[in-house]
Amino acid sequence: MKEGLTNRDEVIDAFNVSRETLERLDAVIATLDDWRQRVNLIGPREWPVIWSRHVADSLQLQALVGTPNSIVDLGSGAGFPGLVLSCVLGPSTKVTLVESVGKKCAFLRAAAESAVLNVSVLQTRIEAAPPFDADIVTARALSALPKLLEYAAPWTENGAICVFPKGESVDDELTEARRTWNFTIEVTPSRTSPSGRILKLSEVQRREP
């Protein structure tokens, strides 16, 4: 099997990916393969597991985000999970990717164009992002939960739900986050990591001092 496509078929079967979605995913991954040769988007050790780790890790969020009108993905980097979710959800969901690094933004735009996705790329620091609506906030491997909730505040203040995949430090992060934030939480075991869990946070409110 071609390098970078290890376990592709298994991932597609496991998540019941449709033909239309697979075409979009293939276009995104082909663009990533081209750009990674020139821009530091993903480490060389990660490429052989791009499907079994990164794509699958993003695909599993679909069950938790549902079918929203809009998603904001913070610190989008190489497009996980934002580009993948756009591939799955299709044109009825607007996905805004927030990324501060210009070269990464250029890749994200190229990938979205190649796969014909309903995506906009916002090149800015998260703290400086202009106000806009979003039903769901996602972020992957960006920061610890307390900081993620600070980043997400402009959207959660308007009722947005957060969906964050987290690793083995999730319990410590939750303990720390609860010092500052109140929220309703749903925890789902990760399908891609034995120690991973996905947090779905709603009714997020900053605690009174």
TORKOL-4160 file (C-alpha; in steps of 0.2 Angstrom, whole numbers, padded with zeros to 4 digits, m for minus):
209
<pt num="1" X="0000" Y="0000" Z="0000"/>
<pt num="2" X="0006" Y="0017" Z="m0004"/>
<pt num="3" X="0015" Y="0027" Z="0010"/>
<pt num="4" X="0003" Y="0037" Z="0019"/>
<pt num="5" X="m0012" Y="0027" Z="0015"/>
<pt num="6" X="m0009" Y="0013" Z="0028"/>
<pt num="7" X="m0026" Y="0007" Z="0034"/>
<pt num="8" X="m0035" Y="0019" Z="0023"/>
<pt num="9" X="m0048" Y="0005" Z="0018"/>
<pt num="10" X="m0050" Y="m0001" Z="0036"/>
<pt num="11" X="m0054" Y="0017" Z="0041"/>
<pt num="12" X="m0066" Y="0020" Z="0027"/>
<pt num="13" X="m0075" Y="0004" Z="0032"/>
<pt num="14" X="m0075" Y="0007" Z="0051"/>
<pt num="15" X="m0083" Y="0024" Z="0049"/>
<pt num="16" X="m0095" Y="0020" Z="0034"/>
<pt num="17" X="m0088" Y="0034" Z="0024"/>
<pt num="18" X="m0098" Y="0037" Z="0008"/>
<pt num="19" X="m0091" Y="0038" Z="m0009"/>
<pt num="20" X="m0094" Y="0057" Z="m0010"/>
<pt num="21" X="m0085" Y="0059" Z="0006"/>
<pt num="22" X="m0071" Y="0048" Z="0002"/>
<pt num="23" X="m0068" Y="0058" Z="m0014"/>
<pt num="24" X="m0067" Y="0074" Z="m0004"/>
<pt num="25" X="m0055" Y="0066" Z="0009"/>
<pt num="26" X="m0044" Y="0059" Z="m0005"/>
<pt num="27" X="m0042" Y="0076" Z="m0012"/>
<pt num="28" X="m0038" Y="0084" Z="0005"/>
<pt num="29" X="m0025" Y="0070" Z="0008"/>
<pt num="30" X="m0017" Y="0072" Z="m0009"/>
<pt num="31" X="m0015" Y="0090" Z="m0006"/>
<pt num="32" X="m0007" Y="0087" Z="0011"/>
<pt num="33" X="0005" Y="0075" Z="0003"/>
<pt num="34" X="0010" Y="0088" Z="m0010"/>
<pt num="35" X="0012" Y="0102" Z="0002"/>
<pt num="36" X="0021" Y="0093" Z="0016"/>
<pt num="37" X="0036" Y="0091" Z="0005"/>
<pt num="38" X="0038" Y="0110" Z="0006"/>
<pt num="39" X="0029" Y="0116" Z="0022"/>
<pt num="40" X="0031" Y="0109" Z="0039"/>
<pt num="41" X="0013" Y="0103" Z="0041"/>
<pt num="42" X="0015" Y="0086" Z="0048"/>
<pt num="43" X="0030" Y="0076" Z="0054"/>
<pt num="44" X="0038" Y="0062" Z="0043"/>
<pt num="45" X="0034" Y="0049" Z="0056"/>
<pt num="46" X="0015" Y="0054" Z="0056"/>
<pt num="47" X="0013" Y="0052" Z="0037"/>
<pt num="48" X="0012" Y="0033" Z="0037"/>
<pt num="49" X="m0002" Y="0034" Z="0050"/>
<pt num="50" X="m0011" Y="0049" Z="0042"/>
<pt num="51" X="m0027" Y="0038" Z="0040"/>
<pt num="52" X="m0027" Y="0027" Z="0055"/>
<pt num="53" X="m0022" Y="0041" Z="0067"/>
<pt num="54" X="m0026" Y="0058" Z="0060"/>
<pt num="55" X="m0041" Y="0055" Z="0048"/>
<pt num="56" X="m0049" Y="0043" Z="0060"/>
<pt num="57" X="m0046" Y="0054" Z="0075"/>
<pt num="58" X="m0056" Y="0067" Z="0066"/>
<pt num="59" X="m0069" Y="0056" Z="0058"/>
<pt num="60" X="m0075" Y="0050" Z="0075"/>
<pt num="61" X="m0080" Y="0068" Z="0080"/>
<pt num="62" X="m0095" Y="0067" Z="0068"/>
<pt num="63" X="m0106" Y="0057" Z="0080"/>
<pt num="64" X="m0104" Y="0071" Z="0093"/>
<pt num="65" X="m0105" Y="0087" Z="0082"/>
<pt num="66" X="m0121" Y="0081" Z="0073"/>
<pt num="67" X="m0126" Y="0091" Z="0058"/>
<pt num="68" X="m0123" Y="0109" Z="0063"/>
<pt num="69" X="m0125" Y="0124" Z="0052"/>
<pt num="70" X="m0108" Y="0130" Z="0057"/>
<pt num="71" X="m0091" Y="0125" Z="0065"/>
<pt num="72" X="m0076" Y="0134" Z="0070"/>
<pt num="73" X="m0060" Y="0124" Z="0071"/>
<pt num="74" X="m0046" Y="0133" Z="0082"/>
<pt num="75" X="m0028" Y="0131" Z="0077"/>
<pt num="76" X="m0032" Y="0121" Z="0062"/>
<pt num="77" X="m0014" Y="0117" Z="0057"/>
<pt num="78" X="m0014" Y="0103" Z="0044"/>
<pt num="79" X="m0033" Y="0103" Z="0044"/>
<pt num="80" X="m0037" Y="0090" Z="0058"/>
<pt num="81" X="m0052" Y="0089" Z="0062"/>
<pt num="82" X="m0059" Y="0104" Z="0053"/>
<pt num="83" X="m0056" Y="0099" Z="0035"/>
<pt num="84" X="m0061" Y="0081" Z="0038"/>
<pt num="85" X="m0077" Y="0086" Z="0046"/>
<pt num="86" X="m0081" Y="0097" Z="0031"/>
<pt num="87" X="m0078" Y="0082" Z="0020"/>
<pt num="88" X="m0090" Y="0072" Z="0030"/>
<pt num="89" X="m0104" Y="0085" Z="0034"/>
<pt num="90" X="m0104" Y="0092" Z="0016"/>
<pt num="91" X="m0109" Y="0109" Z="0010"/>
<pt num="92" X="m0123" Y="0112" Z="0021"/>
<pt num="93" X="m0111" Y="0115" Z="0036"/>
<pt num="94" X="m0100" Y="0130" Z="0035"/>
<pt num="95" X="m0083" Y="0127" Z="0043"/>
<pt num="96" X="m0071" Y="0141" Z="0048"/>
<pt num="97" X="m0053" Y="0137" Z="0051"/>
<pt num="98" X="m0043" Y="0149" Z="0062"/>
<pt num="99" X="m0025" Y="0148" Z="0060"/>
<pt num="100" X="m0011" Y="0161" Z="0062"/>
<pt num="101" X="0003" Y="0154" Z="0051"/>
<pt num="102" X="0002" Y="0160" Z="0034"/>
<pt num="103" X="0009" Y="0145" Z="0025"/>
<pt num="104" X="m0003" Y="0133" Z="0034"/>
<pt num="105" X="m0017" Y="0145" Z="0029"/>
<pt num="106" X="m0011" Y="0144" Z="0011"/>
<pt num="107" X="m0012" Y="0125" Z="0012"/>
<pt num="108" X="m0029" Y="0125" Z="0020"/>
<pt num="109" X="m0036" Y="0135" Z="0006"/>
<pt num="110" X="m0028" Y="0124" Z="m0007"/>
<pt num="111" X="m0035" Y="0109" Z="0001"/>
<pt num="112" X="m0052" Y="0116" Z="0003"/>
<pt num="113" X="m0052" Y="0121" Z="m0015"/>
<pt num="114" X="m0046" Y="0104" Z="m0021"/>
<pt num="115" X="m0060" Y="0095" Z="m0012"/>
<pt num="116" X="m0073" Y="0109" Z="m0015"/>
<pt num="117" X="m0077" Y="0111" Z="0003"/>
<pt num="118" X="m0088" Y="0125" Z="0011"/>
<pt num="119" X="m0073" Y="0131" Z="0021"/>
<pt num="120" X="m0066" Y="0148" Z="0025"/>
<pt num="121" X="m0049" Y="0151" Z="0032"/>
<pt num="122" X="m0046" Y="0165" Z="0044"/>
<pt num="123" X="m0028" Y="0170" Z="0046"/>
<pt num="124" X="m0026" Y="0177" Z="0063"/>
<pt num="125" X="m0022" Y="0173" Z="0081"/>
<pt num="126" X="m0037" Y="0165" Z="0090"/>
<pt num="127" X="m0038" Y="0179" Z="0102"/>
<pt num="128" X="m0040" Y="0192" Z="0088"/>
<pt num="129" X="m0053" Y="0183" Z="0078"/>
<pt num="130" X="m0068" Y="0194" Z="0074"/>
<pt num="131" X="m0085" Y="0189" Z="0081"/>
<pt num="132" X="m0095" Y="0177" Z="0070"/>
<pt num="133" X="m0107" Y="0164" Z="0074"/>
<pt num="134" X="m0103" Y="0145" Z="0076"/>
<pt num="135" X="m0114" Y="0131" Z="0083"/>
<pt num="136" X="m0098" Y="0120" Z="0087"/>
<pt num="137" X="m0081" Y="0123" Z="0092"/>
<pt num="138" X="m0067" Y="0111" Z="0089"/>
<pt num="139" X="m0049" Y="0110" Z="0092"/>
<pt num="140" X="m0036" Y="0096" Z="0091"/>
<pt num="141" X="m0019" Y="0095" Z="0100"/>
<pt num="142" X="m0019" Y="0114" Z="0103"/>
<pt num="143" X="m0019" Y="0117" Z="0121"/>
<pt num="144" X="m0024" Y="0111" Z="0138"/>
<pt num="145" X="m0043" Y="0112" Z="0142"/>
<pt num="146" X="m0043" Y="0128" Z="0153"/>
<pt num="147" X="m0034" Y="0137" Z="0139"/>
<pt num="148" X="m0046" Y="0130" Z="0126"/>
<pt num="149" X="m0061" Y="0136" Z="0135"/>
<pt num="150" X="m0053" Y="0153" Z="0135"/>
<pt num="151" X="m0051" Y="0152" Z="0117"/>
<pt num="152" X="m0068" Y="0146" Z="0114"/>
<pt num="153" X="m0077" Y="0159" Z="0125"/>
<pt num="154" X="m0082" Y="0171" Z="0111"/>
<pt num="155" X="m0093" Y="0156" Z="0104"/>
<pt num="156" X="m0098" Y="0147" Z="0120"/>
<pt num="157" X="m0105" Y="0164" Z="0127"/>
<pt num="158" X="m0117" Y="0163" Z="0113"/>
<pt num="159" X="m0122" Y="0144" Z="0116"/>
<pt num="160" X="m0109" Y="0135" Z="0106"/>
<pt num="161" X="m0105" Y="0117" Z="0110"/>
<pt num="162" X="m0086" Y="0112" Z="0112"/>
<pt num="163" X="m0080" Y="0095" Z="0105"/>
<pt num="164" X="m0062" Y="0092" Z="0110"/>
<pt num="165" X="m0052" Y="0076" Z="0108"/>
<pt num="166" X="m0040" Y="0074" Z="0123"/>
<pt num="167" X="m0026" Y="0062" Z="0129"/>
<pt num="168" X="m0021" Y="0054" Z="0145"/>
<pt num="169" X="m0020" Y="0070" Z="0154"/>
<pt num="170" X="m0039" Y="0073" Z="0152"/>
<pt num="171" X="m0043" Y="0071" Z="0171"/>
<pt num="172" X="m0030" Y="0083" Z="0177"/>
<pt num="173" X="m0036" Y="0096" Z="0163"/>
<pt num="174" X="m0054" Y="0094" Z="0169"/>
<pt num="175" X="m0050" Y="0097" Z="0187"/>
<pt num="176" X="m0041" Y="0112" Z="0182"/>
<pt num="177" X="m0054" Y="0119" Z="0171"/>
<pt num="178" X="m0068" Y="0117" Z="0184"/>
<pt num="179" X="m0059" Y="0129" Z="0195"/>
<pt num="180" X="m0064" Y="0143" Z="0182"/>
<pt num="181" X="m0078" Y="0136" Z="0172"/>
<pt num="182" X="m0095" Y="0128" Z="0174"/>
<pt num="183" X="m0101" Y="0116" Z="0160"/>
<pt num="184" X="m0111" Y="0101" Z="0157"/>
<pt num="185" X="m0100" Y="0087" Z="0150"/>
<pt num="186" X="m0102" Y="0071" Z="0140"/>
<pt num="187" X="m0086" Y="0060" Z="0139"/>
<pt num="188" X="m0084" Y="0047" Z="0125"/>
<pt num="189" X="m0070" Y="0035" Z="0124"/>
<pt num="190" X="m0058" Y="0038" Z="0109"/>
<pt num="191" X="m0059" Y="0025" Z="0095"/>
<pt num="192" X="m0041" Y="0028" Z="0090"/>
<pt num="193" X="m0032" Y="0029" Z="0107"/>
<pt num="194" X="m0034" Y="0018" Z="0122"/>
<pt num="195" X="m0031" Y="0032" Z="0134"/>
<pt num="196" X="m0040" Y="0046" Z="0124"/>
<pt num="197" X="m0057" Y="0053" Z="0127"/>
<pt num="198" X="m0068" Y="0065" Z="0118"/>
<pt num="199" X="m0076" Y="0079" Z="0128"/>
<pt num="200" X="m0092" Y="0087" Z="0123"/>
<pt num="201" X="m0095" Y="0102" Z="0133"/>
<pt num="202" X="m0111" Y="0112" Z="0133"/>
<pt num="203" X="m0118" Y="0126" Z="0144"/>
<pt num="204" X="m0101" Y="0133" Z="0146"/>
<pt num="205" X="m0100" Y="0148" Z="0158"/>
<pt num="206" X="m0086" Y="0156" Z="0167"/>
<pt num="207" X="m0087" Y="0154" Z="0186"/>
<pt num="208" X="m0090" Y="0169" Z="0197"/>
<pt num="209" X="m0074" Y="0175" Z="0207"/>
